[in-house]
Amino acid sequence: MRYDTIIIGAGLSGLAAGIRLAYFDKSVCILERHTTIGGLNSFYRLRGRNHDVGLHAVTNYAKPGTKKGPLSKLLRQLRLRWDDFALCPQIGSSIAFPGHTLNFTNEFEYFQQQVSEVFPEQKDNFAKLVKAIEQHDALDLEREKVSGRKVVSSYISDPLLVEMLFCPLMFYGSATAHDMDFSQFVIMFNSIFREGFGRPYQGIRLLLKKLVKQFRSFGGELKLRSGVQSIREKDGKAIGVVLDDGTVLEADNVLSSAGSIETFNLCQQKNELVKKYQPGEITYVETIFSLDCLPSELDHHKTIVFYNDQPDFRYENPVLPADVKSGIICSPNNFDYDEPLEEGRIRITALANTDYWMNLSEEKYLEEKKNWCEKIIDSAVRYIPDFRDHILDTDMFTPRTIKKFTGHLNGCVYGAPDKFVNGKTHLKNLYLCGTDQGFLGIIGSMLSGISISNAYLMD
């Protein structure tokens, strides 16, 4: 069988790329090793409850009918309607550091006011940073990598405000310890502070079902349980793939959303490529608690709380199994729904030591999940009401879980630190989209698939 384009991975970026190409009558096949679509943003059912994997919130929220911005562009490119995503806005979130809290909603003016009130001496400096962000073209596929901390610190003179700005942006979009590329900083700043958070009432399932339906309606082909064993090459070009069962599929182009190192491991020159590029080390453990009441009944109304218990934010692979000094507390209940969710939920995410979780025996692994789940709760209830007496059910996933179900080396959510921004690889017609192309987040990953498709795969 021959296709115009084979896409490796049925995550958000792969599905978006597939829709874009299929709409223009390209023959497209998306290959997915697992039985479930979504990749890093998937879902599962456990003990009678549905859980989202990656979804805390959809960034880049915009009100229905908005003409500008990433979400509006995404819907136009995929020929979808606002109602297809049906995003409900956040109630309000915060960044909590010792002695200082910055609150924010989906109204950027409110966040600007918060910065001015909490850091009055930085009001003018923050305004200059915002202007620089407005003038920066973060979506240029040929952009050069520049230290975000260096640029931001050239405008903001208070180190604490710098740390508080970086905390949520790094948690939601950096594969690099301690820093992030300034273009990525701009993308995440706009997506979180300027535009903000939303969530579909039914969670990530709704988005994925809409994408698959749209892809198939345009004639695209989706193959589950069809992992790629290798990429076939000839004269410096990819000519197709070999599936795990030995099936050979031919294609004029191959687009991979599997990650850079993961993709290079499928190539003939894998040893030399894997030596040149290093996998990421930043990853997380996530705990999910089902409650017998809504968080609001415990007087918790925040959508997301990014917390850090010291003046400097240590974004790195921690020495301990999990870093309980900082984290993300998310309540899927605290969005502006027309009616409340049936059950209360609290999700707490913390930085994790990938080697530790990967190398435990199964018995020790289960024991340590329980142990560190309790430590993470102890840390989080310093910032939200203590909900422990209301827990009905608990689940926790680790870097080990992420690697098992996505194939990402080290179980790293944001992939490798070196991004292939223009999507090009060592083979003329092998391209990358998604995590290691560099557009992160739910909206960003879909725009990544669209951007690479528009740039190279329409001819």
N, C-alpha and C positions, 0 to 999 in steps of 0.2 A: 504494500500500500504506500502511495506517495502523497505528501501534503506540501502545501506552500510553506507552512510553519508548524513545527512540533514545539509545544510548550511543556517544559518539565515542571510539574508542581501545580496543583489546583488550589493554591492559596489565593488571597485577594488580588495580588498583582498578576498572577497567571490568568485568573478568570477575567480580569478587566482587559488584559491584552487580547485574550481570546475573543471577547465580545467585539472589541474595536476592529480586529482583523476580519472576523466572520461577517460583520455588518457590511464590509466592503468586498464581500464575496470571495474572500480568501479561504482556501481549504485549510482548516486548523484542527489539530488534535491536541488536547490537553491530557497529559499522562500523570497519574497520581498513584503512588505506591500503596497508599492506605485505602481503607474502605470509606473514610470520611474526608470530605473536602474541608478547606479552610486553613490548613497548615498551622501557622502560629496563632491564628485567630479562628479557632474551631470551637467545638462544643462536645459535650458528652453527657450521658445519663448514668447516675449512680444512686442506688438505693431509692429509686422512684423519684429522684429530683434531677432536673435539667441544669447543667452548669455551662457557662461560657468559659473558654480557656483564656484567651488574651484580652477580651473586652472588659476594660474598666469603663471606658467611655469612648465615643467617637469624637475626635478632635475636629477642628475646622467647622464647627457648627455655624449654620446660617439659617435665618428665618425663611420659611417657604416663600418662593417668588423672588428671592434675592438674585440680582443679575450678575454680580461679580463675586470673586473668591473661588477657592479650590473646590468646594462642594458643588457650586453652581456649574463650574467647568466640567467636573466629573460627570454630573448628571447629563449634561449636553452631549459629552463625548460618548457616553454609553447608551444614549437614547432612552434614559429613564426619567420618571416623574418624581417630584418631591415626595409624593405619597408612597412611592416604592420603598423609600428608606424610613419615612415616618419618624423622624428624630424628635425626641422630646428634650428640651433644654435642661441644663443643670439648675439646681436651686442655688448653689454657691459652694465654693471650695476655698482652701486656705493653705498657706505655707507657714509652718510653725517652727521657729528657732528659739533658742533661749532668750526670753525677754522681748521677743519681737514676733508679731504675726501679721502677714499680709493676706487679706481676703481678696477674692476675685470672683466675678460672675462672667457672663457672656457679654457684658458691656465694658468695653476697654476703658472708657472714661472713669468708671468706678475704680479700676485698678490703678490708673494714673493718680487718682485722688488718694488712694491708699498709700502709694509710694510717697506722695507729698506729705501726708500726715505722719507716717512712721519714720520717714527719713527726710525731714524738711530741707536739710542742707543739700540734698541731692536732687531737688526738684528740677533745676535747670539742666543738670547733668543728664538726668533721665530723659528729659525732653530732647536733648541733643542725640542721645543713643537711639531714641525712637525715630528721629529724623534719618539717622544713618541706616537704620533697619529699613525704612521706607524706600530709601534710594538704592538698596543693595539687591541685585538680581541673583537670588538664591537658586533659581531654577535653570541657570545657564549650565548646559551639559558639559561645557568645556572649562568650568570654573576651576580655580586653583585652591588648594587646601590652605586655610589660614587659621591660626589658633583663635578660638572664640574667646577664651579668657583674656588673651592679650588685647584683642579689640575692645571688649566690653570694659576692661579695666582702664583703658585709655579715656573712657568717658566717665565711668562711675568710680569715685575716689574712696568710697566706703567699702571695705572688703566684705562686710557682712551683707550688704545689699547685693553685691556680686554673687555671693554664695547662695542667697535666697532666690535670685533669679535663675541661677543654673540648676538648682535642686530639682524642680519638676521637669525642666527641659531635658536634663540628663537622664532622669528616671524614665522618661517616656521616649528617649530617642538618641542615646549615645552609646556607641560600641567602644568608645575610647575612655580609658581610666583618666579621671581628674579633669578632662577637657572635652571639647567637641569642636568640630570645624565650624567656623563662623557662619557659613551658609546654612549648616544644619541648625545652628542656634537661631538664625533668622526664621527658618521654616517652623521650628518648634515654638518660638516666641509668638509668631503670628497665629499658629494653629491653636495654642493654649490660651494666651492672654488676649489677643486681638479678637479671635473668633470664639474660642471656648469649647465647652463640652456638650454633647447631646448623647442620647441613647434610644435605640428603638425599643418599644415596650416589650417585644418578644425576644430581645437580645440579638446575638450575632446570627442566629438561625435565619431570621427574616432576611438579612442582607444577603447571606449565602444562597438562600433559595431563589431570591430575585435574580442574582447574578447568573446562576446556573440556568434558570428558565430563559433568561434573555440570550445567553450564549447558544443554547440549543435551538431557540426560535430563529436564530440567524443561520442555522445549519452547522454549528460547531459540534465537534465530537469529543466527548469526555470519557476516558477510560480509567476506571478505578481498578485497584489491585494490579497496576501495570507499572511497576518500578523500572527505572532505567538502569541497566547493568553497565552500559558503556555508550559513548558517543563515537560513531563511525566517522573517520576522517579520510580525506584524499586531497592531495595537492594544496594543503593549507586551508582547507575548507571542511566544514561539517557536512556530511552527506546523509545523516540520519542517526538512528539510535538502535541499540539492541536491548530488548526488554529482559527482565529477570528470567523469563521462561524461554529465552532464545529467539523470540520473534524479532524480525528485522523490519523496521519502518524507515522509509526514505523521506527526505524533506529538503527543500531549497534553503531553509533557515531553521536554526534551533534557538529557542529562547528559554533560558533557564531561570527559574525563581528559587532554585534550591540553595543558593548561596555560592559565593565564589570558590572557596576551597572544595566544597562539596561537588561543585560542577567540574572543577579541574581534576578531581579524583576519578571522573568518568572518562577523561581524555587520555590519549596515547602518551602525551608528555607529562603525565601526572607527577612523577617523582620530582622533576625539575621545577614544575610550577608550584607544588606544595612546599618545596624548600624556599621558594622566593616569597610566598605570601603566607602569613601566619593567621590561624583561626583566632576568634575572639576569646576573651576571658570573662566578660561581664555577663552575669546571669543572675537568676533569682529563685527563691522559693516563694510559693504563694499558698496561703491558707484561706479556705472558704468556709464560712460558718453560716448555717441555716438557723434562724431564730424563731421562737414562738411568739414574737411580737415584731412590730415595725421599729426600726431604729429611732424614728421620731417619737415613739412612745417612751423611749429612754432619754428623751431630750437631746438626741443627736440628729441634726438637720443638715450637716455638711455633706456634699456630694463626694468630694475627695479631700483628704488631708495629707499633705506632704510634710513629714516631720523629720527633724534632725536635732539631737540633744546637745550639740556642741556648736561653737561659732563657725568652725570650718566643716564643710561637707566633704566626706571622704568617699568619693565614688570610685570604687575599685573592687577587685576580687578580694574579699576579706580573708583574714587568717583563720578566723573561727568559721564553723559550718554556715552560720548566717550572721549578718550584721544587724544587731538589735538596737544600734544607736540611731538608725534612720529607717524610714520606710514609707509606704503608701497605704493609707486606709481608704477604702472605697466602699460606699454603700450604693448598690444598684437601685435601692428604693428611693433615693433622694434626687430624683429627677421630676420635672413638672409633668407627670402623667395625668391623663383624664381620670383615671381610677388607679388606686394603689395596687402594687404587686400582691400576689396571694400570700407571700411569705417574706419575712425579713431576712436580709443577707448582709453580712460584713465580709469584706475581702481585705486581707493584709498581705502586702508584698514586701520582701526584704532581699537585699543583696546576698548572694550565696557563693560559697567556695565550691567551684565546680568539681575539682579533683576529689574532695571529701565525699560528696554525694555519689559520684560515679563509682567509687572503689569500695563501698560498703558491701558486706554480705547481705543477702536478702533479709535475714533475721535482724541483723543490726540496723539495717536500713529502716525497717518498720519501727523499731524501737526509737531511733533517732528522729524520725519524723514526729512522733508523739512528743518527744522531749523538747524539740525546737519549736514545735507548734505552741507549747505552753510558754516558752521564753518570748516568743513573738507577741503573744497576747499580753504578757506582762509589760512589754515595752509599749504596745499600742494604747493600753488603757490609761496611760499618762496623758493622752491627748483626746480621748473620747470617753463617754460613760462606760463603766464596766458592764459588759454584756454577758459574762460567763454563765450566770444563772439562767440564761434564756437560750442556751445552745441546744438545738435539736439534733444536729448532725454536723460533722466536720470532715473536710477533705483537704489534702495538701499535696501539691505537686512540686517537683524539684528539677534541677538540671537533668537528672537522669530520666525523668518523665518526658521532658521536652525533647531530648535526643531520641528517645524511643519512638515518639510519634511524629517527629518532623525531620529527623536525620541531621539536624544542625549539630555540628561538632561542638563539644563541650556544653551542649544544651544552651547555647547562647541565643538569646532572643533577638539581639540586634546585629548578630553576625560578626564578621571580621572588622578590624579597625580600619583597614585600607579599603575604601570604596571605589568602585568603578563607575564614576559619575556619568560618563558618556555611554555606559553599557557595553562597550567593546571589549573583546578578549583577544587572545593570540590567534584565534581562527577568524577568518574574514566574515563568516556569517553565523558565528556563535555569539549570542548576546546575553547579558544578564539584566534581570529586572528584580524589583523587590528589595529585600533587606540589604544586599551588598551592592546594589546600584546606588543606594543612598537616600531614597525617599522613604521615610519611616512613618509608622502610624497607619491606621486603617485607611484614611483618605489618601495619605501619601503613598502607600504601597500600591493602591489602585492607579493613582496618577503616574507612578513609575511604569507600570505595565503599559499604560496608554502612551506615555511619552516615548518609550523605546519603540513601540509599534509604529507610531507616527513618524519617528525619525528614520527608521531603517527598513520596515517590513511591509510597506504599502506598495512598493514597485513590483 
